[in-house]
C-alpha cells in the first residue's frame, strides 16, 4: 500500500495595534493572508511564523490557534492562527508582490480567492474557535 500524500499548511491572520489586517498580494491568487507549507520537522506555529517572515519581512508572535480547514478530497489541511507583528519591515518578494495592513472591511473586499475570506472571518470571530471545517 503506498504511503498517503497529505499537504499541511499554516497561515497567520496578523493584526497590528490599529486592528488592521496584514495581507500579501501573491502572483496567482491575489490578496491573501501569509502562509504556506509546513516543512518536515517543523511545528504548525513555527511554519506560520516562518512563512510570514519569508513572504513579507515581518516577524510575528502567534497569539492563538484558531482552527483547521480541510479539503478532504485533495488531502489538504490548512491550519490558521492569529498573530501580531513584533519586528521586521514589510518587503516584496516573488511570493508577495505587495503587502500591507488594511482596515478589515477593505481587506475583506480585496480578498477574492476561494474561501480565504471565510478563513479570515472565522479567525476573527472567537465564537468559532477552535473550528474544523471540511470541504
Secondary structure in CASP SS format (residue, H / E / C, confidence):
PFRMAT SS
TARGET T0000
AUTHOR 0000-0000-0000
METHOD secondary structure of the structure
MODEL  1
X C 1.00
X C 1.00
X C 1.00
X C 1.00
X C 1.00
X C 1.00
X E 1.00
X E 1.00
X E 1.00
X E 1.00
X E 1.00
X E 1.00
X E 1.00
X E 1.00
X E 1.00
X C 1.00
X C 1.00
X C 1.00
X C 1.00
X C 1.00
X E 1.00
X E 1.00
X E 1.00
X E 1.00
X E 1.00
X E 1.00
X C 1.00
X C 1.00
X C 1.00
X E 1.00
X E 1.00
X E 1.00
X C 1.00
X C 1.00
X E 1.00
X E 1.00
X E 1.00
X C 1.00
X C 1.00
X C 1.00
X C 1.00
X C 1.00
X C 1.00
X H 1.00
X H 1.00
X H 1.00
X H 1.00
X H 1.00
X H 1.00
X H 1.00
X H 1.00
X H 1.00
X H 1.00
X H 1.00
X H 1.00
X H 1.00
X C 1.00
X E 1.00
X E 1.00
X E 1.00
X E 1.00
X E 1.00
X E 1.00
X E 1.00
X E 1.00
X E 1.00
X E 1.00
X E 1.00
X E 1.00
X E 1.00
X E 1.00
X C 1.00
X C 1.00
X C 1.00
X C 1.00
X E 1.00
X E 1.00
X E 1.00
X E 1.00
X E 1.00
X E 1.00
X E 1.00
X E 1.00
X E 1.00
X E 1.00
X E 1.00
X E 1.00
X E 1.00
X C 1.00
X C 1.00
X C 1.00
X C 1.00
X E 1.00
X C 1.00
X C 1.00
X E 1.00
X C 1.00
X E 1.00
X E 1.00
X E 1.00
X E 1.00
X E 1.00
X C 1.00
X H 1.00
X H 1.00
X H 1.00
X H 1.00
X H 1.00
X H 1.00
X H 1.00
X C 1.00
X C 1.00
X C 1.00
X C 1.00
X C 1.00
X H 1.00
X H 1.00
X H 1.00
X H 1.00
X H 1.00
X H 1.00
X H 1.00
X H 1.00
X H 1.00
X C 1.00
X H 1.00
X H 1.00
X H 1.00
X C 1.00
X C 1.00
X E 1.00
X E 1.00
X E 1.00
X E 1.00
X C 1.00
END
